[in-house]
Amino acid sequence: MSHSEAGREEPPESPELVESVIIRFAGDSGDGIQTTGALFTQDAAVSGHDISTLPDFPAEIRAPAGTVAGVSSFQLNFSSRDIHTPGDRPDVLVAMNPAALKTHLADLIPGGMVIVNEDSFTPQSFKKAGIKSDPREDGTLDGYAVHSLPVTSVTMRAVEPVGLGKKNSERCKNMFMLGVVCWLYDRNTDVIERLIDAKFAASDPKTAQANRLALQAGHSYADTARLVPHRYHVDQAQLPPGKYRRITGNSAAALGFVAASKLAGRTLVFASYPITPASDILHELARLRNFGIKAGQCEDEIAAMGAAIGAAYAGALGLTATSGPGLCLKSEAIGLAVMTELPVVIVNVQRGGPSTGLPTKTEQADLLQAMFGRNGESPVAIVAPQSPSDCFDMAIEAFRIATRHMCPVFFLSDGYLANGSEPWRVPSPEELPAFGATGSLDADNFQPYARDPDTLARPWVTPGMPGLEHRIGGLEKQDGSGEVCYEPENHERMVQLRAKKIERIADDIPLLEVFGPEQGELLVLGWGSTYGAIRTAVERSKSGGASVACAQLRYLNPFPSNLGEILDRFDQVLVPELNAGQLRLLLRARFLKDVQGLNKVQGQPFRTWEVQEKIDSMLGLNLRKLHGGTADSGSLSGDKQQGAIS
């Protein structure tokens, strides 16, 4: 039967080709928003797009349903070009309830698309969200392309044959909305249906069936209702050849630590205590036990740190992971790792503080804690991944440094990297470097604190090796012999040796690379998760003729050996940080240069326009009000001003 015979007056138009799309799913924390975003992200990755995501969780564990405090969101930027951020402002907002609409509408680009679940727009839900009137009727949504769909009621009818019951049937509404979005962006539901089966089919076949039916119902509903005159299509990105998978920062870190274990030829022992947002590393490593990983949940942070030190003393790769509050508890034991000079890696997935602070929000405020947060002169090495996929490489690098230089190494991630995702090209084993410890193991003249002349590392001795018996502990060591020693001159010499050992790591790490001109008016220098916003802002400024470059520090202690030289080649230096200026403080003290800061402490990552406005200001250019609707927008744009709900 032809389309016209089926009652359709005209054949559907071909999809409109767009370069990139930013979509934000938002709803109550019980609406399956993170699952919806993750599934659509997986589908985008399989489709060959470059992707970048920003999940955002409520700070309250059990916030009341339907309230602003309980809103969860997931933003995805998928593109046919190379991208570095999840985008500043979404083109499409999918709001499952009024609270989600109220929370996120102001971020939507002018003229953007709003898709809402009309079944949740009731007087009771308005009251919970603190809304006085229906935003669909009071002019709030004027200027947007608004689609109000009976999501809950249609979902209930679609999954009724499964017999799940009212409550469980209603939970499938996120899959209905996902089906609508799949139709909007010219994709079928095959990949997502396979992912649903992989997740649920074996353990709960009814739930798997219901979710598939809801997904298909959403796709069919959008096709029948013709939400927009035409759909949109994003081509594949031109990524380097290879095998790719979608990966989050925490998953990448876990895989990197497993790879380090195989490269070093040593067992990985992971000792941790659950804490947001680092807990997924424990989950991932426990799942990878088939690689010989020993992953254990300890009774507290102090025990976890002690167990990691014990593992390193026994000749294994000792690893622990935490966030800021847990790092405080580990501090004394980290000092023990410094004194005993054992190769331990401490992961700190930073979050908003102080104290419990903002457990689900991102921050970079633990740099000074990593540098100085122990008693005495207690230097450690510090590395910081710059993207979710870079967590894999820097996890390997953390253990390479730790074992070669016999020292504790901090791995400074944050919530944005940990939960964000992007495509990751799976490397071949030949691309990864083998590594191991340095130092002499001569049993005839063994000294536990004898030092390698190049690295100053002491030997790494596994207990039980004949002729290499020794003892270590927290008291100061005599140079060479390792015996307890209280002599003032010896203490000063050992303090200096431990510091010089960390400094010499600079000879063993890559030089800092600059993107853009090698010299000029302005260098934008970042570390950690600021990479995407900085790189994108600098690319845009350069395209406009500005004399600006950027560089990203992945090694924070010691700094790359050419950092000072690079700073001197630029008239001005800007350091954007998600803290009050911690790297800026270190740079000013070390290099005596008037480094300027762009600081944000809101529990949210930088947006590109924030960095670009600062660049323009420092270069004396006209401020481009990119946050007014043109920054990082994708397919759907317009000229209306943003809306807000009161």
TORDRENZA-445109 format. One record per residue (C-alpha): residue number from 0; residue in one letter; chain; x, z, y. Coordinates in steps of 0.001 Angstrom, whole numbers, plus 500000, padded with zeros to 6 digits. Layout:
% TORDRENZA-445109
(atom NUM A A (X Z Y)) ...
% end
This chain:
% TORDRENZA-445109
(atom 0 M A (500000 500000 500000)) (atom 1 S A (501349 499073 503449)) (atom 2 H A (501654 501544 506353)) (atom 3 S A (498776 499829 508153)) (atom 4 E A (496585 499960 505063)) (atom 5 A A (497293 503680 504829)) (atom 6 G A (495841 504115 508303)) (atom 7 R A (499023 504114 510399)) (atom 8 E A (498609 501736 513329)) (atom 9 E A (502303 501019 513925)) (atom 10 P A (505431 501357 511797)) (atom 11 P A (507606 504324 512796)) (atom 12 E A (510289 503602 515357)) (atom 13 S A (513927 503728 514356)) (atom 14 P A (515572 507081 515110)) (atom 15 E A (517321 507420 518443)) (atom 16 L A (521076 507697 517972)) (atom 17 V A (522556 510776 519699)) (atom 18 E A (526115 512067 519732)) (atom 19 S A (525443 515759 519224)) (atom 20 V A (522654 518311 519051)) (atom 21 I A (522556 522033 519768)) (atom 22 I A (519700 523852 518091)) (atom 23 R A (518908 527558 518119)) (atom 24 F A (516675 529250 515557)) (atom 25 A A (515289 532597 516715)) (atom 26 G A (512844 535127 515360)) (atom 27 D A (512434 538591 514001)) (atom 28 S A (515293 539904 511864)) (atom 29 G A (512908 539726 508893)) (atom 30 D A (512056 536061 509448)) (atom 31 G A (515014 534670 507527)) (atom 32 I A (516621 533211 510641)) (atom 33 Q A (520197 533494 509347)) (atom 34 T A (519226 531859 506065)) (atom 35 T A (517464 529047 507929)) (atom 36 G A (520488 528400 510136)) (atom 37 A A (522933 528593 507240)) (atom 38 L A (520933 526097 505143)) (atom 39 F A (520632 523612 507998)) (atom 40 T A (524353 524047 508658)) (atom 41 Q A (525138 523314 505020)) (atom 42 D A (523017 520181 505229)) (atom 43 A A (524808 519104 508416)) (atom 44 A A (528174 519661 506754)) (atom 45 V A (527174 517597 503716)) (atom 46 S A (526001 514878 506109)) (atom 47 G A (529546 514641 507474)) (atom 48 H A (529044 516137 510933)) (atom 49 D A (531506 518305 512781)) (atom 50 I A (529792 521674 513122)) (atom 51 S A (530182 524970 514928)) (atom 52 T A (527815 527917 514633)) (atom 53 L A (527005 531181 516381)) (atom 54 P A (524917 533680 514424)) (atom 55 D A (523673 536619 516527)) (atom 56 F A (522252 539737 514913)) (atom 57 P A (520216 542629 516334)) (atom 58 A A (522339 545665 517189)) (atom 59 E A (519673 547949 515711)) (atom 60 I A (519528 547985 511925)) (atom 61 R A (515779 548615 511797)) (atom 62 A A (514456 547461 515153)) (atom 63 P A (510629 547297 515240)) (atom 64 A A (509310 543906 514131)) (atom 65 G A (508186 541634 516930)) (atom 66 T A (510240 543374 519632)) (atom 67 V A (513013 541954 521771)) (atom 68 A A (515451 544444 520210)) (atom 69 G A (514740 542974 516783)) (atom 70 V A (515371 539311 517623)) (atom 71 S A (517901 537498 515433)) (atom 72 S A (519246 534029 516259)) (atom 73 F A (521428 531294 514831)) (atom 74 Q A (522832 528496 516991)) (atom 75 L A (524297 525313 515530)) (atom 76 N A (526116 522482 517250)) (atom 77 F A (526407 519429 514993)) (atom 78 S A (528065 516290 516231)) (atom 79 S A (529554 512890 515458)) (atom 80 R A (532607 513794 517582)) (atom 81 D A (535199 516552 517499)) (atom 82 I A (533722 519805 518833)) (atom 83 H A (535176 523283 519336)) (atom 84 T A (532192 525486 520249)) (atom 85 P A (528584 526133 519186)) (atom 86 G A (527592 524842 522620)) (atom 87 D A (526578 526564 525821)) (atom 88 R A (522847 525847 525866)) (atom 89 P A (520569 524575 523112)) (atom 90 D A (518669 521317 523236)) (atom 91 V A (516031 522729 520886)) (atom 92 L A (514716 526275 520613)) (atom 93 V A (512807 527184 517466)) (atom 94 A A (511007 530458 518242)) (atom 95 M A (509157 532188 515429)) (atom 96 N A (507468 534732 517720)) (atom 97 P A (506949 535565 521425)) (atom 98 A A (509865 538024 521479)) (atom 99 A A (512235 535279 520356)) (atom 100 L A (510868 532918 522997)) (atom 101 K A (511233 535548 525701)) (atom 102 T A (514800 536361 524676)) (atom 103 H A (516132 532805 524454)) (atom 104 L A (514080 530534 526701)) (atom 105 A A (516372 530996 529707)) (atom 106 D A (519262 529481 527714)) (atom 107 L A (517410 526268 526851)) (atom 108 I A (518462 523162 528764)) (atom 109 P A (515958 521924 531376)) (atom 110 G A (513523 519577 529658)) (atom 111 G A (514574 520825 526224)) (atom 112 M A (512306 521095 523212)) (atom 113 V A (510485 524287 522236)) (atom 114 I A (508941 524654 518782)) (atom 115 V A (506885 527816 518263)) (atom 116 N A (504793 529361 515529)) (atom 117 E A (501378 529526 517178)) (atom 118 D A (500073 531913 514499)) (atom 119 S A (502374 534616 515885)) (atom 120 F A (501169 534204 519484)) (atom 121 T A (498574 536963 519524)) (atom 122 P A (497703 539688 522066)) (atom 123 Q A (499318 542266 519814)) (atom 124 S A (502569 540306 519588)) (atom 125 F A (502593 539803 523370)) (atom 126 K A (502336 543561 523797)) (atom 127 K A (505219 544207 521380)) (atom 128 A A (507390 541688 523221)) (atom 129 G A (506470 543042 526662)) (atom 130 I A (504751 539805 527727)) (atom 131 K A (501742 539951 530043)) (atom 132 S A (500238 536532 529293)) (atom 133 D A (500522 533619 526882)) (atom 134 P A (503611 531648 528018)) (atom 135 R A (502076 528456 526645)) (atom 136 E A (499239 528742 529168)) (atom 137 D A (500666 530484 532251)) (atom 138 G A (503109 527751 533315)) (atom 139 T A (506218 529367 531861)) (atom 140 L A (506856 526390 529607)) (atom 141 D A (506133 523704 532185)) (atom 142 G A (508860 521089 532102)) (atom 143 Y A (509719 521625 528446)) (atom 144 A A (508607 519572 525452)) (atom 145 V A (506500 522203 523711)) (atom 146 H A (505215 521973 520150)) (atom 147 S A (502975 524810 518974)) (atom 148 L A (502526 524612 515204)) (atom 149 P A (500364 526669 512806)) (atom 150 V A (503430 527564 510795)) (atom 151 T A (502239 530688 508991)) (atom 152 S A (498789 529416 508020)) (atom 153 V A (499997 526028 506745)) (atom 154 T A (502827 527726 504846)) (atom 155 M A (500370 530073 503142)) (atom 156 R A (498257 527148 501967)) (atom 157 A A (501313 525188 500805)) (atom 158 V A (502697 527964 498600)) (atom 159 E A (499345 529280 497341)) (atom 160 P A (499692 527610 493902)) (atom 161 V A (502794 529708 493184)) (atom 162 G A (500839 532968 493383)) (atom 163 L A (503403 535034 495267)) (atom 164 G A (500894 537138 497169)) (atom 165 K A (500250 537262 500903)) (atom 166 K A (503392 539117 502014)) (atom 167 N A (505902 537077 500031)) (atom 168 S A (504102 533824 500791)) (atom 169 E A (504331 534485 504512)) (atom 170 R A (508075 534982 504214)) (atom 171 C A (508422 531274 503380)) (atom 172 K A (507460 530242 506911)) (atom 173 N A (511118 529863 507885)) (atom 174 M A (511421 527102 505276)) (atom 175 F A (508380 525335 506750)) (atom 176 M A (510053 525375 510163)) (atom 177 L A (513285 524146 508603)) (atom 178 G A (511391 521214 507098)) (atom 179 V A (510060 520338 510552)) (atom 180 V A (513584 520312 512003)) (atom 181 C A (514883 518226 509103)) (atom 182 W A (512258 515596 509873)) (atom 183 L A (513065 515726 513591)) (atom 184 Y A (516717 514881 512896)) (atom 185 D A (516109 512115 510372)) (atom 186 R A (517101 513833 507176)) (atom 187 N A (515338 514472 503914)) (atom 188 T A (515173 517859 502217)) (atom 189 D A (517119 517037 499036)) (atom 190 V A (520311 518940 499890)) (atom 191 I A (518470 522039 501065)) (atom 192 E A (516233 522027 497985)) (atom 193 R A (519341 522048 495784)) (atom 194 L A (520750 524941 497814)) (atom 195 I A (517479 526850 497407)) (atom 196 D A (517589 526317 493645)) (atom 197 A A (521220 527454 493492)) (atom 198 K A (520268 530648 495328)) (atom 199 F A (516976 531561 493673)) (atom 200 A A (516104 529421 490647)) (atom 201 A A (517896 531479 487996)) (atom 202 S A (516895 534934 489211)) (atom 203 D A (513533 534260 490864)) (atom 204 P A (512065 530845 490006)) (atom 205 K A (508769 531557 491800)) (atom 206 T A (510549 532242 495076)) (atom 207 A A (512600 529078 494648)) (atom 208 Q A (509456 527028 494040)) (atom 209 A A (507626 528540 497007)) (atom 210 N A (510523 527883 499372)) (atom 211 R A (510770 524271 498210)) (atom 212 L A (507034 523774 498719)) (atom 213 A A (507190 525303 502227)) (atom 214 L A (510173 523116 503125)) (atom 215 Q A (508419 519981 501931)) (atom 216 A A (505204 521005 503704)) (atom 217 G A (507050 521350 507024)) (atom 218 H A (508683 517956 506621)) (atom 219 S A (505340 516307 505732)) (atom 220 Y A (503495 518087 508545)) (atom 221 A A (505998 516888 511155)) (atom 222 D A (505815 513352 509768)) (atom 223 T A (502001 513336 509806)) (atom 224 A A (501647 514983 513214)) (atom 225 R A (504378 512813 514793)) (atom 226 L A (505778 515611 516931)) (atom 227 V A (507859 513224 519034)) (atom 228 P A (507626 509451 519649)) (atom 229 H A (510788 508974 517623)) (atom 230 R A (513206 511056 515661)) (atom 231 Y A (516891 511566 516365)) (atom 232 H A (519932 510709 514294)) (atom 233 V A (523527 511974 514492)) (atom 234 D A (526192 509842 512815)) (atom 235 Q A (528997 511214 510695)) (atom 236 A A (532038 512568 512489)) (atom 237 Q A (535413 510884 512085)) (atom 238 L A (537169 513794 510384)) (atom 239 P A (540595 513462 508733)) (atom 240 P A (540231 512367 505102)) (atom 241 G A (539938 515080 502493)) (atom 242 K A (537562 517394 500695)) (atom 243 Y A (535525 519534 503082)) (atom 244 R A (533287 522558 502830)) (atom 245 R A (531493 524711 505358)) (atom 246 I A (533248 528020 505781)) (atom 247 T A (532839 531206 507807)) (atom 248 G A (535771 533150 509188)) (atom 249 N A (535357 536039 506751)) (atom 250 S A (535136 533668 503774)) (atom 251 A A (538174 531732 504989)) (atom 252 A A (540153 534946 505378)) (atom 253 A A (539243 536073 501855)) (atom 254 L A (540301 532722 500380)) (atom 255 G A (543507 532847 502408)) (atom 256 F A (544401 536263 501031)) (atom 257 V A (543757 535029 497483)) (atom 258 A A (545985 532012 498175)) (atom 259 A A (548695 534323 499526)) (atom 260 S A (548583 536292 496282)) (atom 261 K A (549166 533144 494250)) (atom 262 L A (551877 531871 496598)) (atom 263 A A (553738 535177 496476)) (atom 264 G A (553236 535594 492731)) (atom 265 R A (551899 539116 493215)) (atom 266 T A (548614 540867 492576)) (atom 267 L A (546354 541317 495592)) (atom 268 V A (544939 544832 495904)) (atom 269 F A (542162 545108 498472)) (atom 270 A A (541049 548612 499421)) (atom 271 S A (538286 548909 501980)) (atom 272 Y A (535352 550872 503277)) (atom 273 P A (532231 548913 504339)) (atom 274 I A (531880 548347 508065)) (atom 275 T A (530207 545638 510157)) (atom 276 P A (531374 542895 510657)) (atom 277 A A (534218 543122 508109)) (atom 278 S A (532195 543929 504975)) (atom 279 D A (531824 540301 503879)) (atom 280 I A (535559 540184 503129)) (atom 281 L A (534991 542919 500538)) (atom 282 H A (532025 541003 499125)) (atom 283 E A (534000 537761 498914)) (atom 284 L A (537076 539287 497277)) (atom 285 A A (534940 541175 494762)) (atom 286 R A (533356 537848 493863)) (atom 287 L A (536816 536321 493310)) (atom 288 R A (537976 538840 490703)) (atom 289 N A (538678 535977 488289)) (atom 290 F A (541842 535299 490313)) (atom 291 G A (543215 538690 489312)) (atom 292 I A (542143 540326 492567)) (atom 293 K A (541743 544098 492526)) (atom 294 A A (539031 544884 495089)) (atom 295 G A (537768 548415 495521)) (atom 296 Q A (535440 550275 497851)) (atom 297 C A (537056 553569 498851)) (atom 298 E A (535433 556818 499933)) (atom 299 D A (536532 556405 503556)) (atom 300 E A (538858 554472 505849)) (atom 301 I A (541762 556893 505387)) (atom 302 A A (541602 556555 501615)) (atom 303 A A (541434 552765 501923)) (atom 304 M A (544565 552626 504044)) (atom 305 G A (546382 554992 501687)) (atom 306 A A (545415 552886 498685)) (atom 307 A A (546711 549714 500364)) (atom 308 I A (550041 551439 501081)) (atom 309 G A (550229 552657 497493)) (atom 310 A A (549593 549137 496239)) (atom 311 A A (552406 547775 498410)) (atom 312 Y A (554770 550497 497167)) (atom 313 A A (553911 549447 493606)) (atom 314 G A (554850 545839 494355)) (atom 315 A A (551420 544345 495020)) (atom 316 L A (550050 542777 498182)) (atom 317 G A (548318 545705 499874)) (atom 318 L A (545314 544702 501992)) (atom 319 T A (542611 546580 503870)) (atom 320 A A (539896 545455 506288)) (atom 321 T A (537877 547271 508920)) (atom 322 S A (536573 547097 512468)) (atom 323 G A (537538 549085 515578)) (atom 324 P A (536051 552503 514686)) (atom 325 G A (537557 552329 511203)) (atom 326 L A (540919 551323 512608)) (atom 327 C A (541002 554587 514548)) (atom 328 L A (540725 556486 511264)) (atom 329 K A (543481 554424 509642)) (atom 330 S A (545988 555015 512451)) (atom 331 E A (547984 557874 510945)) (atom 332 A A (548382 556085 507633)) (atom 333 I A (549405 552873 509413)) (atom 334 G A (552212 554921 510939)) (atom 335 L A (553229 555821 507383)) (atom 336 A A (553369 552109 506537)) (atom 337 V A (555629 551582 509557)) (atom 338 M A (557933 554425 508504)) (atom 339 T A (558117 553332 504866)) (atom 340 E A (558455 549671 505940)) (atom 341 L A (556022 548362 503359)) (atom 342 P A (554230 544981 503507)) (atom 343 V A (550604 545879 504227)) (atom 344 V A (548065 543663 506013)) (atom 345 I A (545362 545355 508097)) (atom 346 V A (542369 543194 508997)) (atom 347 N A (540476 544234 512118)) (atom 348 V A (537296 542222 512659)) (atom 349 Q A (536720 543375 516222)) (atom 350 R A (533326 544341 517619)) (atom 351 G A (531967 545871 520805)) (atom 352 G A (532987 549474 521505)) (atom 353 P A (533905 552209 522151)) (atom 354 S A (532698 554473 519336)) (atom 355 T A (529898 552829 517334)) (atom 356 G A (529329 550577 520337)) (atom 357 L A (527773 547214 519488)) (atom 358 P A (528217 546832 515721)) (atom 359 T A (526892 543264 515509)) (atom 360 K A (528361 541909 518760)) (atom 361 T A (531774 540359 519296)) (atom 362 E A (534655 541643 521430)) (atom 363 Q A (538464 541393 521719)) (atom 364 A A (539093 544910 522959)) (atom 365 D A (541373 546163 520151)) (atom 366 L A (544579 544339 521076)) (atom 367 L A (546154 547363 522742)) (atom 368 Q A (544955 549529 519863)) (atom 369 A A (546805 547249 517443)) (atom 370 M A (549904 547285 519646)) (atom 371 F A (550102 550970 520476)) (atom 372 G A (547369 552888 518632)) (atom 373 R A (549691 555172 516651)) (atom 374 N A (551915 558121 517444)) (atom 375 G A (555580 557553 518157)) (atom 376 E A (557398 554256 518520)) (atom 377 S A (555444 552399 515861)) (atom 378 P A (555768 548593 516156)) (atom 379 V A (553800 546213 513942)) (atom 380 A A (553377 542451 513779)) (atom 381 I A (550085 540968 515009)) (atom 382 V A (548529 537593 514253)) (atom 383 A A (545179 536261 515493)) (atom 384 P A (543261 533271 514074)) (atom 385 Q A (541690 530952 516643)) (atom 386 S A (538753 529528 514673)) (atom 387 P A (536788 530276 511487)) (atom 388 S A (538812 527827 509391)) (atom 389 D A (542080 529045 510929)) (atom 390 C A (541372 532435 509344)) (atom 391 F A (542559 530876 506055)) (atom 392 D A (545935 529792 507426)) (atom 393 M A (546580 532998 509340)) (atom 394 A A (545652 535135 506327)) (atom 395 I A (548452 533442 504407)) (atom 396 E A (550749 533770 507410)) (atom 397 A A (550011 537496 507712)) (atom 398 F A (551274 538125 504185)) (atom 399 R A (554195 535723 504580)) (atom 400 I A (555403 537738 507558)) (atom 401 A A (554641 541078 505900)) (atom 402 T A (556603 540311 502732)) (atom 403 R A (559504 538476 504361)) (atom 404 H A (560021 541092 507072)) (atom 405 M A (558770 544175 505168)) (atom 406 C A (556389 545451 507802)) (atom 407 P A (552678 546068 508395)) (atom 408 V A (550848 543106 509929)) (atom 409 F A (547588 543197 511859)) (atom 410 F A (545136 540337 511383)) (atom 411 L A (542941 540396 514512)) (atom 412 S A (539699 538533 513942)) (atom 413 D A (536350 539283 515639)) (atom 414 G A (532629 539050 514980)) (atom 415 Y A (532369 535573 516493)) (atom 416 L A (534989 534154 514123)) (atom 417 A A (533879 536226 511140)) (atom 418 N A (530264 535027 511167)) (atom 419 G A (530735 531603 512749)) (atom 420 S A (531285 528545 510584)) (atom 421 E A (532806 525076 510766)) (atom 422 P A (534020 522338 508407)) (atom 423 W A (537190 523255 506538)) (atom 424 R A (539375 520715 504811)) (atom 425 V A (540408 522235 501509)) (atom 426 P A (544212 521991 501342)) (atom 427 S A (546108 520912 498242)) (atom 428 P A (548445 523513 496696)) (atom 429 E A (551432 521393 497729)) (atom 430 E A (550554 521910 501389)) (atom 431 L A (550870 525698 501137)) (atom 432 P A (554263 527416 501419)) (atom 433 A A (555642 529679 498702)) (atom 434 F A (557161 532866 500024)) (atom 435 G A (558563 536215 498979)) (atom 436 A A (560486 539259 500110)) (atom 437 T A (564092 539282 501282)) (atom 438 G A (566712 541973 500750)) (atom 439 S A (569333 542910 498139)) (atom 440 L A (568485 544497 494765)) (atom 441 D A (572021 545364 493638)) (atom 442 A A (571604 548357 491295)) (atom 443 D A (575314 549240 491517)) (atom 444 N A (575180 549840 495254)) (atom 445 F A (571471 550211 495953)) (atom 446 Q A (570219 551681 499220)) (atom 447 P A (566447 551600 499887)) (atom 448 Y A (566989 551057 503628)) (atom 449 A A (569796 548527 503415)) (atom 450 R A (568829 545567 505567)) (atom 451 D A (568849 541804 505271)) (atom 452 P A (571233 540581 508005)) (atom 453 D A (568796 537915 509229)) (atom 454 T A (565430 539680 509129)) (atom 455 L A (566502 543372 509044)) (atom 456 A A (564008 543767 506183)) (atom 457 R A (564729 546451 503608)) (atom 458 P A (564470 545592 499892)) (atom 459 W A (561074 545702 498183)) (atom 460 V A (561568 547649 494977)) (atom 461 T A (558909 548040 492315)) (atom 462 P A (558907 551575 490814)) (atom 463 G A (560430 551814 487364)) (atom 464 M A (563296 549384 487908)) (atom 465 P A (566420 550936 486318)) (atom 466 G A (569041 552002 488818)) (atom 467 L A (566771 551494 491809)) (atom 468 E A (565085 554881 491793)) (atom 469 H A (564342 556196 495281)) (atom 470 R A (561797 558152 497269)) (atom 471 I A (560131 557406 500549)) (atom 472 G A (557666 559219 502782)) (atom 473 G A (556587 559906 506330)) (atom 474 L A (559634 561855 507512)) (atom 475 E A (562357 560026 509399)) (atom 476 K A (564833 558173 507199)) (atom 477 Q A (568594 558095 507284)) (atom 478 D A (569857 554613 508008)) (atom 479 G A (570692 552962 504703)) (atom 480 S A (570206 555772 502218)) (atom 481 G A (566622 556541 503166)) (atom 482 E A (567159 560286 502800)) (atom 483 V A (565246 562588 505143)) (atom 484 C A (567248 562876 508342)) (atom 485 Y A (566585 564805 511566)) (atom 486 E A (569721 563777 513478)) (atom 487 P A (568850 562614 517035)) (atom 488 E A (571189 559626 517039)) (atom 489 N A (569943 558450 513640)) (atom 490 H A (566317 558711 514772)) (atom 491 E A (567052 556598 517833)) (atom 492 R A (568918 554028 515712)) (atom 493 M A (566029 553780 513233)) (atom 494 V A (563503 553412 516060)) (atom 495 Q A (565570 550564 517471)) (atom 496 L A (565989 548908 514069)) (atom 497 R A (562243 548966 513394)) (atom 498 A A (561604 547436 516816)) (atom 499 K A (564313 544766 516410)) (atom 500 K A (562914 543848 513010)) (atom 501 I A (559557 542997 514598)) (atom 502 E A (561288 541136 517447)) (atom 503 R A (563200 538944 514980)) (atom 504 I A (559929 537643 513574)) (atom 505 A A (559911 535408 516684)) (atom 506 D A (562707 533380 515020)) (atom 507 D A (560441 532789 512026)) (atom 508 I A (557190 531618 513661)) (atom 509 P A (556262 528297 515314)) (atom 510 L A (556862 527651 518978)) (atom 511 L A (553792 527760 521203)) (atom 512 E A (552233 524320 521688)) (atom 513 V A (550615 523172 524930)) (atom 514 F A (547587 520896 525075)) (atom 515 G A (547858 518764 528196)) (atom 516 P A (550733 518331 530639)) (atom 517 E A (553891 520321 529888)) (atom 518 Q A (553945 521546 533487)) (atom 519 G A (551513 521578 536376)) (atom 520 E A (549184 523630 538517)) (atom 521 L A (547358 525730 535916)) (atom 522 L A (547834 526930 532338)) (atom 523 V A (544861 528493 530583)) (atom 524 L A (546249 530822 527921)) (atom 525 G A (544025 532426 525306)) (atom 526 W A (544048 534186 521975)) (atom 527 G A (541610 534517 519114)) (atom 528 S A (538062 533246 519409)) (atom 529 T A (538377 532113 523035)) (atom 530 Y A (540002 528917 521731)) (atom 531 G A (536890 526729 521579)) (atom 532 A A (535596 527441 525073)) (atom 533 I A (539083 527142 526598)) (atom 534 R A (539920 523878 524837)) (atom 535 T A (536575 522274 525731)) (atom 536 A A (536765 523380 529375)) (atom 537 V A (540312 522079 529749)) (atom 538 E A (539408 518750 528120)) (atom 539 R A (536627 518293 530677)) (atom 540 S A (538780 519313 533620)) (atom 541 K A (541585 517001 532509)) (atom 542 S A (539142 514108 532223)) (atom 543 G A (538276 514728 535871)) (atom 544 G A (541927 514472 536900)) (atom 545 A A (542748 518186 537182)) (atom 546 S A (546333 519335 536597)) (atom 547 V A (545500 521830 533876)) (atom 548 A A (546696 522580 530352)) (atom 549 C A (545935 525184 527716)) (atom 550 A A (547660 527035 524901)) (atom 551 Q A (546397 529474 522285)) (atom 552 L A (548450 532423 521056)) (atom 553 R A (548109 532946 517293)) (atom 554 Y A (551084 535327 517268)) (atom 555 L A (550690 538327 519567)) (atom 556 N A (553554 540543 518439)) (atom 557 P A (556086 539214 518773)) (atom 558 F A (555139 536408 521125)) (atom 559 P A (556480 532917 520354)) (atom 560 S A (560013 532637 521687)) (atom 561 N A (559155 529857 524169)) (atom 562 L A (556212 531636 525823)) (atom 563 G A (558145 532784 528891)) (atom 564 E A (559543 529304 529470)) (atom 565 I A (556058 527786 529288)) (atom 566 L A (554612 530311 531735)) (atom 567 D A (557339 529465 534244)) (atom 568 R A (556416 525774 534187)) (atom 569 F A (552978 526357 535715)) (atom 570 D A (552056 527489 539207)) (atom 571 Q A (549159 529625 537962)) (atom 572 V A (548211 531184 534636)) (atom 573 L A (544666 532139 533622)) (atom 574 V A (543897 534336 530605)) (atom 575 P A (540229 534427 529517)) (atom 576 E A (539552 537446 527274)) (atom 577 L A (536543 539231 525826)) (atom 578 N A (537889 542533 527154)) (atom 579 A A (538962 544032 530460)) (atom 580 G A (542360 542281 530534)) (atom 581 Q A (544534 543492 527661)) (atom 582 L A (546668 540406 526985)) (atom 583 R A (546998 539911 530741)) (atom 584 L A (548426 543450 530989)) (atom 585 L A (551005 542708 528282)) (atom 586 L A (552005 539382 529840)) (atom 587 R A (552410 540856 533309)) (atom 588 A A (554563 543678 531947)) (atom 589 R A (556716 541406 529799)) (atom 590 F A (557164 538354 532030)) (atom 591 L A (556537 539769 535527)) (atom 592 K A (554219 536860 536319)) (atom 593 D A (551004 537132 538346)) (atom 594 V A (548698 536242 535477)) (atom 595 Q A (545029 536006 536458)) (atom 596 G A (542176 537073 534213)) (atom 597 L A (538692 535916 533328)) (atom 598 N A (537112 538859 531583)) (atom 599 K A (533778 539242 529837)) (atom 600 V A (532543 542318 527980)) (atom 601 Q A (528949 541488 527074)) (atom 602 G A (529144 541254 523292)) (atom 603 Q A (528895 537462 523604)) (atom 604 P A (531560 534729 523460)) (atom 605 F A (532586 532685 526477)) (atom 606 R A (530547 529671 527390)) (atom 607 T A (532416 526559 528371)) (atom 608 W A (530985 526498 531888)) (atom 609 E A (532269 530020 532567)) (atom 610 V A (535843 528964 531856)) (atom 611 Q A (535478 525658 533677)) (atom 612 E A (534087 527292 536817)) (atom 613 K A (537107 529603 536891)) (atom 614 I A (539453 526639 536437)) (atom 615 D A (537767 524816 539318)) (atom 616 S A (537942 527907 541497)) (atom 617 M A (541653 528431 540872)) (atom 618 L A (542392 524764 541528)) (atom 619 G A (540275 524731 544691)) (atom 620 L A (537840 522166 543326)) (atom 621 N A (534117 521960 543992)) (atom 622 L A (532347 524219 541554)) (atom 623 R A (530442 522187 539022)) (atom 624 K A (527340 524157 538170)) (atom 625 L A (527507 523163 534549)) (atom 626 H A (525301 526036 533479)) (atom 627 G A (522461 524380 535368)) (atom 628 G A (521820 522041 532457)) (atom 629 T A (524646 519613 531728)) (atom 630 A A (527219 521660 529836)) (atom 631 D A (527388 521157 526093)) (atom 632 S A (523908 519710 525892)) (atom 633 G A (523102 517161 523248)) (atom 634 S A (520196 514842 522671)) (atom 635 L A (517324 516168 524761)) (atom 636 S A (517810 516574 528491)) (atom 637 G A (515720 516671 531636)) (atom 638 D A (515674 517673 535282)) (atom 639 K A (513411 520734 535303)) (atom 640 Q A (514774 524181 536022)) (atom 641 Q A (515041 526779 533292)) (atom 642 G A (512129 529067 532578)) (atom 643 A A (511850 532799 532076)) (atom 644 I A (509189 535099 530700)) (atom 645 S A (508222 538342 532349)) 
% end
